[in-house]
Amino acid sequence: MQELSGYIRYRFRGEEDDVDVMLEGDADWVRGVVAELGLRNVGWMMPMAVDRSGNPTSGIISDNPDEPSGKPKDMGPEPDPSRIPIIRRPIGQLDLIAKLVDVGLEHPMKPTSDELRTQLAEVEEPHPAQGPMVTDPMAESWLKELLRIVVRNHGVTAISTETIALAASDYLGDREGLELELFLEAMFRSGKIVKVHGGIATGWGPSPAWLSSGL
C-alpha cells in the first residue's frame, strides 16, 4: 500500500477508556506524533483536501488543467439552503446511541470479564506461539485468542489489565498484578499489542498484524 503524503488526518478511538485521538497536518509530522504516542499499528489515516484547486493532495481534477484554481469537476450542484432541514433541540439532548441504532449500527459494549472468560472457554486450545521473541508460547497464544474475542465479538479495541487478569489469568500462567503488567509490557515492546493510556487505567489491544498472523 502506497504511503500517504501531503495533508492527512489520523484518527484512533479506544472505547475501553474513552480515548479519542485525532491529528491533522503534514503526513510526516502526523506519522511522527503517532509513533511517539505508540499508536503506529492502530487507528487509520486518510488524505485531506486542503483547498478546492486541482492538486495531488485533494485528488480533485480541475476543469481546466491550465488554471489550477478552476472549479473542480466533482463539486456537484449549487447548494440550495431552502432544502436543508432545520432541526432544533436543547443542548445535550441528542441521543447518539439511539441514532446509531436507527441507522442499523450497534454501539460497542465493553464486555465483562465473566463474558470473556465464558467465551474463551469455548475456544479450542491454540498451538503454542513461535518465534525468537516468544518467552511463554501458550500464554501468548491464549492472549491472542482473548484479544481476538474482544475485537471481533465485541467491537472493542482494548481492555484493561484488570479485565485481562479476571478473564484469563490462569490461561496466562497465573499472571496477575505486576507480573501480568510486565508480561503485557514485553508484548507491547515487541510490537504485538498496543497500549492505550486512559485517565484511571491502561488498556491493551492487539496489533492488527499480530492478530491476523499465524503462529
N, C-alpha and C positions, 0 to 999 in steps of 0.2 A: 504494500500500500504506500502511495506517494505521501511523503511528509508534507503537512500543511505549511504554507508560508503566508506572509502578509499579515493582515489584521484578522485575528481569530478570537473565538470565545471558548473558554474551558468551563465545564460545569460538573460538579460532583455533589451528590446528596447521600448522606448517611442517616438512614431512618432510625438506627438504634439510639443515637444521641442527638437527633435533630441537627445534624451538621449539614450546612448548605454553603458550598464554595462556588463562587462564580468569578472568573477572571476574564478581562478583555484587554487586548493590546497586541503589540507585535508578537509574532509567533515565537521567536527566540526568547523573548522576555517571559512570555507565559509559560513556556516549557521549563525555563529556569526556576520560576517560582513553584511550579507543580513538583519539580524534582526536590526542591528544598522542603516542601511540605510532606514528602514521602507518598505522593498520590500518583506516581507515574503510571501505575498499572490499573488505575480505576478512573471512573468518570469518562467524559468524552469531549472531543474538540470539534469545532465546526468553523468554516470560514465566515467572515462577516463582510457585508458590503458597507464600506465607509462613505461612499458617495454614489451619485447616480450616473457617473460617467462610465463609458465602456472601458473598463480596465481589468487586468487579470485577477485582481483581488476580489472584485464583486462578482465576476463570472457573467456580467451582462454585456451584450454586444450592442454597440450603438447603431442607429440607423445609417449614419454617415461616418465611415471609417476615417475620413479626413477631418472630422470635427468630433474629437473625443468627448466634448461636453454636450453633444446632441442627445436627444431624448432616447432612452433605451427602448428596445423593441417589446419588452415584456412588462411594461408598466400597466397595461390594461386600460379600461375605460376611465374617463374622468370621474372623480368621486362625486356622489350626489348626497349631500348632507341630509336631505329630506328623507332618504331611505334608511338612515341609521336609527335604529330603535333607541328610545330614551328609557333607561332603566334607573330608577331611583330607589335607594334603600338606606336605612340607617347605617352609619359606620359600624363595622364589625358584625353585621348581620348576614354576610354571605357565608353560606354553609358549603365549604369546598368539598367535603366528603359526600354530601348529597348530590352535588353537581357531577362528581366523578361517577357515582352510581347511575345517574341519569344518562350518561353517555356510554355506559357499559364498561367502565373501568372500576376495578376494585382497589380500595386504598390498602397498601401493605400493612399488615398487622404483625407486630413483633411477637414471635412465638414464645411460649413459656418454656422453661427448662424441662418440665414434665412432658410437654408435647414433643419436644425434640428428642427426649430420651426414648419415648414410645416409638417414634418413627425410626430412630437409629437402631432400635432392637429388631426392626423388621428388615434391616439391610443385611444382605449376605456378606459374610466376613470377607473383607478385601484382601488382595495379595499384598505382601509387605512392600513398602516403598523401596526403591533402589536409587543409588547414586552416591557420589563421593561426599556430599554434604549431609547425608542421612545419618542421624545418630540413634534414632529409635524407629525402625521401619514400620512396626504395627501402629504405634501411636500416631505417626504422621499419616498413615493411610486412613485411620479412623477419624482424624481431624478433618481430612479432606471430605470424607463422607458426611460428617456433621455439617460442614460449611456448604456442601453441595445441597443438602436438605434446606438449609437456611435460605439460600439464594433461589433455588428452583421451586421449592414448595411454598415459600412464604414471601418471595419478592423483596427480601431484606438484604442489605449489603454487608451488615456487620452485626455482631453480638458481643456482649461484654464478657470480660474474663470470668465473672461470677456465673453467668449463664452457661458458659462452656464447662466450668467446673461441675455445676449441678447436673448438667445434661450428660456429661461423658467422662468424668474423672477416672472411673475405673477402666474405660477404654483407652485412656491416655497414660497408662502406667501409674494410676492412682495419684497423679499430679494434681495439686491444688495450691492455692495461695501463691507464695513467692516462687515455688518450684514450677508451677504452671506458667507464671508470667515469664520466667526465664526461658522456658521451652518455646513460648509464643514469640518472644523477642528474637530467639535464634532463627525461628522460621521467618520472621519479618526481615531479618538481616540477609537471609538467603534469597529474598525476593519471592517467597512462596505465598505469603499472606501480606495484607496491608493493615496499617494501624490507623484508626480514626480517633482523634483526640476530642473528647467531649468535656462538658463542664464538670461533671462529677465522676465520670468513669471513662475507661479506654475501651474502644470497640475493636474487634478484629474481623477481617473479612478475607475471602480468598482472592488471590491474584487470578484474573481470568485465564492467563496462560497456564498457570499451575493447575487450576480446576479442570481445564479441558485436556491436560496432558495425560499420558499413560502413566506407567509406574515410574 
